[in-house]
Amino acid sequence: MKNWTKLDLFYIGQSKKHQIFRAKKWSRDLEKILKKPIYDENYDQIGQVKDIFGPIERPFISIKTISNQEFDSNAILNLYAKIT
């Protein structure tokens, strides 16, 4: 899948409006996902990146999800972004 990037994230929890994830691995190239849609393993859109914040090496990612999706903190999540 050209231009698809698998995001190495784990789920932290929910804020008032967004789901919060933490990057396991990060590179400055991944900053391009800001304001981009996020997709699940079936390539169905689940939301959009609203903010990237925190430490440069392993930042937090705030995602506004579509239709109140819930995440299990123990589940392995395969999330993807399309970087052009």
C-alpha positions in Angstrom: 0.0 0.0 0.0 1.8 3.0 -1.3 1.7 6.1 1.0 0.1 4.2 3.9 2.0 4.5 7.1 1.4 2.1 10.0 1.4 4.1 13.3 3.1 2.4 16.2 0.8 3.8 19.0 -0.7 2.5 22.2 -3.9 3.7 23.7 -3.7 5.9 26.9 -7.3 7.0 27.5 -9.9 9.5 26.7 -10.0 13.2 27.3 -13.2 15.2 27.1 -13.3 15.2 23.3 -10.5 13.0 22.0 -8.8 9.7 22.3 -5.2 9.9 23.5 -2.4 7.6 22.2 1.3 7.5 22.8 3.9 6.8 20.1 6.1 3.7 20.7 8.4 4.8 17.8 8.5 8.3 16.2 10.3 10.1 13.5 10.0 13.7 12.4 8.5 12.6 9.1 5.4 11.4 11.0 4.6 15.0 11.9 2.8 15.0 8.5 -0.1 13.1 10.1 -1.3 16.2 11.9 -4.9 17.1 10.8 -4.9 13.9 8.6 -7.5 11.1 8.8 -6.7 7.9 10.7 -7.8 4.5 9.5 -8.1 1.0 11.1 -6.8 -2.3 9.9 -9.7 -2.5 7.4 -8.7 0.9 6.0 -12.0 2.4 7.3 -11.6 5.9 8.6 -12.0 6.1 12.4 -11.1 9.7 13.0 -8.6 12.6 12.5 -5.4 13.6 14.3 -6.1 16.8 16.2 -2.8 17.3 18.0 0.7 16.0 18.5 2.2 17.0 21.8 4.7 16.1 24.5 8.2 14.8 24.2 9.8 14.8 20.8 11.0 11.2 21.1 7.6 9.7 22.0 4.8 12.2 21.7 1.2 11.9 22.5 -1.3 11.8 19.7 -4.8 13.2 20.1 -7.4 11.7 17.7 -11.0 12.9 17.4 -12.9 9.7 16.5 -16.0 9.3 14.4 -19.1 8.2 16.3 -17.8 7.7 19.8 -15.6 4.7 19.1 -14.2 2.9 22.2 -10.7 1.4 22.5 -9.5 -1.2 24.9 -6.2 -0.3 26.5 -5.1 -4.0 26.3 -5.9 -4.4 22.6 -3.3 -4.3 19.9 -4.3 -1.5 17.6 -3.3 -1.3 13.9 -3.8 2.3 12.9 -2.8 3.9 9.7 -2.4 7.3 8.1 -2.1 8.1 4.4 0.9 10.5 4.0 1.2 12.1 0.6 
